[in-house]
Amino acid sequence: MISVLLDEDYKSRFWLWNLDMSKEELIKWWEGIDSIEYYYEHLGDLPGKLTELFETDFLDEWETPIRPGTSQTKKIYLPEDIFEAHICSETDSYLKIDGEYFYHKGITL
């Protein structure tokens, strides 16, 4: 399983995105997306599992709701080998793995 720290809409929300894919499969899937807008509007349709994250006052420390819809949170530790992604528009969404950026097929620069 691989994990991605997904930042939505210029860091307005964060997600831990866990996928049952290899790094190569994720890159191939991401690069094959015609339009990222659908997934931006329907995050729940991304493959894998999303867990909402909340930033804390401490660098690299995160919390997640104990149950969906509750304000109670618990500390969560992210894997050291986590990848990064940003999802918002056709012009700025990316997947970042090992310092290399990957873009969906429909990107407009």
N, C-alpha and C positions, 0 to 999 in steps of 0.2 A: 504494500500500500504506500502511496505517496501523499504528501500533504502540501497544500498551497495556502499561503496567507493572501486572501483575496480582499483587495480594497475596492470598495464600491463608491462611485461618484465622488472622486476627489477626497477620499478619506472620510466621507460622511458616515460610513458603516464599514465594519470589518467582519470577515468570515474565515473560519478554518474550514477549508475545503479538502476533504479526504476522498481519495479516488483509488479504486482497485484497478489501476493501470500502471504500466511501466512508464518511465520518463519518456521514452521514445513514442509510446502510444499516445501520451498526453500531447506531446508536441505535434504529432500528426493530426490528432483530433482538432487542436486549436487552430492550426494552419488551414484546416479544411472548412472552417466556419465562414459561410458567405456573408452573414450579417450578425454582428455582435449585439445589435439592438434588441433582438428577441430575447436573448439571455439576460440582458440588463433589465428588461421589463419582467422577466420570468426566471429569476435566479433559481427557483426550486426545480427547474427543468434541466439544470446543469447535471451532468452525470456525477455520481458519487453522493456524498453526504455533506451538508453545510451545517456548521455550528456558529451561531452569532457570537462575536467577541466584542468586549468593551475594553478600551484602553484604561489604564490606571495612571496614577501620578508617577509611576516608576517606569523607567526605560525597559522595554522588552518584557513587561509584565502584563498579563491579560486576565480578564474574568469572563465568565459565560453564565447565562441564566441557569439556575438550578432546574427550572422547568420553563417551557415556552410560556410567555405572557406574564411572568412573575418578575418582580424587581429584585428578588434575592439572587445573589450571584455566588459563584465559587471561583477560586483561582484555577487557571488552566495553564499548563506548561506546553509550549509548542516544541515540536521536534527540532533538533539542531540542523537537520538537513532539509528544512522546509524551503519550498520554492515560493515565488511571489507572482501575483497577477494584479492587474488593475482593469476594472470593467466600468465603462461609462458610455463612450461614443465610438462611432466608426473611425474617428481620427486619432484616438489616444489610448485605446485598450491594448494591453500587451500581457504576455506571459514571460517571466524572467526565470531562467534556470541556469544555475552555475555562472551567473554574470552575463549571460547571453540573452538578448531579447528576441522574442518570437511574436509575430503578428498574424491576425486572422486574414483569410483570403480577401475579404471585402474591405480591407482598410483603405481609407482615403486620406492621403497626406496633403 
